[in-house]
Amino acid sequence: MKEQIRNLSCKGVDVLVKRLRDIREKLIGLVSKLSVEELNLVICGDWTVKDVLGHIASWREAELQIIKEALKEKPKFSFYFKSKEDLDKWNQDQVEKKRGLTLKEVIRELESINEEFIGFLEKLGDEKLYYKFKPPWQGETTIKGCVEVEIKHEQHHLNKIAEKTGRQVN
């Protein structure tokens, strides 16, 4: 049986959804203002802006799968990260899968998976945010913890794009 934890200082689904939408609006707003040269700048490793957006989309999709699986009686994840090398390889593989897409296609995919993720959270409800589980990496987390990591992850990449392009985030 899943252990349920309650932290009275935690915020509910509605606040998480607002944060997800706000960060996405900032990211897409920034990217929409970039020139062709800025879009082709290397932002992280050898990743361009489009690659970073594809990376975010891949993680959002993976987190949705992880959360859905975590809610099952006996979760079986389709991938595991036993080391940083496993994580790095998975990240690079996901970026490579999206390299053939246009920027518009990557943004459409990013928007689509974000709305699917948000729709799932809204149906999930506040109480299930606190289910504790072991994700396909080390340690334990809650569903809320996974969502907060997604928000921080997207904020990190938004900041990197702004830094590398010299643009302000609105």
N, C-alpha and C positions, 0 to 999 in steps of 0.2 A: 504494500500500500504506500502511496506517495505521502511523504511528510509535508505538511503544510506549515509555512512559517508566516507570521504576521508581524510587520513592522509598522507601527502607527505613523511614523514619519514618511512612509512611502507614498508616492503619488499614484493615482489610478490610471486606468486605460486612457481616459479622456485627455489627461495631461501628457501622457506619453505620445498619443496620437498627434496632439498639437505640436509637440517638440519635433516629431518625425516630419510633419508637414512643413514646419517653419524652416528646418535645416535644409529640406529638399528645395523649398522655394528659394532660399539663399544660394544654394549650389547651382540650380538651373539659371537663376538670375545672373550670377557671375559668369557662367559659361556662355550664356547668350550674348554677352557683351565682348567676348574675346575675339580678337582678330585671327586670321588663318595662322599667322606666325605664332601667336600666343597659344593657339590650340595645339600646335606642333612642338611646343617646348617640352623638354623632359622634366617631369614633375617629381617622379619617385623611381629610383633605380633607372630603368630604361623606358618607363611608362610615360606616355603622353597624357594629355587631359582625357582624351577618349578612352585610353586604357584604364585610367583611374576610375572613370565613370563605370566602365564595364566591370572592374574589380568590385566596386560598391554594389552593383546590381547582383553580381555573383554571390557576394556575402549576404545580401538581403534574402536572396532565394535560399541559400544554405541555412540561414537562421530560421526561416519559416519552416523548412523541412525538419530542422533540429527540434524546434518547439513542438511541432505536431507530433513528432516521434516521442518526445519526452513525456507527453501526456498519456501515452499508451502504458498499459500494465507492465509490459516487458519491452522497453525501447531497444531497438536495434538500429544503430545509425549506419548510413551507407558509406561513411568515411570516418577515419580516426586520425588524430594528429598526436603521434607519440614523441615528436621532437620538433624543434624550430625548422629543421630541414623539411620535414613532412609538410608543415604549414606553408613554407616558402614555395615548395614544389606545387602544392595545390593552388596557391595564389597565381603562380606563373602559368600553370595549365589553364586556369579560368580566363586569364587575360588573353592567352593565345587563342582560345576558342572564340573570342569576340573580336579579334583583330580584323577579320574580314568584313565586319559590319561597318556601316557608315555611322557618323556621329549621330545623325537623326535616329537611326535604328537603335543605337545604344541608349540614347535618351528615352526613346519610346519604351524599351525594355525596362529601363530603370524606373520610369513612371509606373509602368504596369505592375511590376513586382512590388513596388512600394505600396500601391493601392491594394493589392492582394494581401500584403502583410498587414496593413492597417485594418482592412476588412476582417481579417482573421482575429486580430486583437480586439476589435470592437465586439465581435461575437463571443469572444472568450470571457470577458468580464473581469472585474477587479480581483475577485477572490483567487482566481487561478494564476494571477501574476506571481503569487508567492509560493507556488510549488517548487520544491527544491529537487534538483536532479544532477546527475553526472553527465556533462556534455561530452562530445567526442574528443576532448582534450583533457588535461589534468584538472583536478579540483572539482568543486561543486558550484552550482549557481542556481538562480531562480529564473523563471521566464522574464520577470521584470529586469533582472540582471542582464539577460541576453539583449533585451530591447535597449537598455541604457548603453551597452557596449556598442550597439549599432549606431546610436545617436552620436556617441563620442567618436566612433570610427569615421562617420561621415563628416563630422566637424573637423577632425584632424586633416582629412583630405581637402576639404574646403579651404582650410587655412593654408595648406601647402600650395594649392593652386593660386590663391591670392598672393602669397609670398613670392612665388616664382614669376608671376605675371606683373607684380607691382600694383595690383588692383585692390580696391577697397571692397569689403563685403558689406552689402546693405542689409 
